[in-house]
Amino acid sequence: GFDHCFVSVPTKDRLSALFATLRRNSERKMVVLFNTWESAKFHALLFRQLELLPVHEMHESMEDVDVVNAHDRFLYCYPGILFASDIAMREFDIPPNVDYIIQYDPPMDPTEYIYRVSNAKIFHTSCHKALLFLSPEAKEMEFMRYFDSANVKVNE
């Protein structure tokens, strides 16, 4: 099955939580989604320096040919991490051998969450976990009410 999970983590602790998640799953293939290309680029640069896993990046500030090349390289690597902006990923399906989709930034609209993970759920059943980072602030907890109304079972 496809597991939807979330972790409640204060914004100031998100980077260390991401690092811990990636290190704990260093034998896996993961996509980390961000709301902005600047954030995707920053995290790719940072984690490339840490040499934890092969790092790939896709965002709209890249030339089209570079985005396609990054997607193709990520497609055939295992393990590895793809840091991507939400907009850049809209052009591509999640590769079939991805283990985790991590949403570092929650989408601006809770309905966007389903869109982000739906192509993995529908087309690539080997992707078995979607992890959403949420801050304890009430605004982001609106996601939990949305999940309830959309009949999406989410584990903490």
Phi, psi and omega in degrees: 000176181251115183264129173260123180230155172223157174231130178270114183218131178303147182308319182295340181256004185297318182298315180293326177293321177296314179302313181298319179296315181292319179295318181295336182244036187293350177262013185244172176249126188224147171247129177247120183259141180233156178284335183233153177292328180297319179291318178299315181295315179301310183293323176297315179299313181298309184287336173296321179294329181283342179053039179285315182210163171301129185249133175234156178220147176218124176202164188287353175277353179274155173295149182306317181296325179290325177295314179297316179297318179297317178298316181295320178295317180294325180305322186256005178262150173199124355284177178174169180232136171245116174266120187220147171279153179304315182296317181297325183285345182295338181276349188229148169283153172293131179304149188294338184257025176280132180272322184224140167248114181253123177259096182296317175254128175292147177300156179297329181236128181306328180295336178293333178304312181298319178299318182298321184259353187295322182292331175290319182293316186281314189262339188225082186291349178290338174286114190249358183214132172244123182244128181244125175274124177236140174274158182292351181301147185301325183303312181287336178289350172302334178302321182296320177295322178296314180302318178300313182291333180268004181058040176258119179280122184238133178256142176267000000 
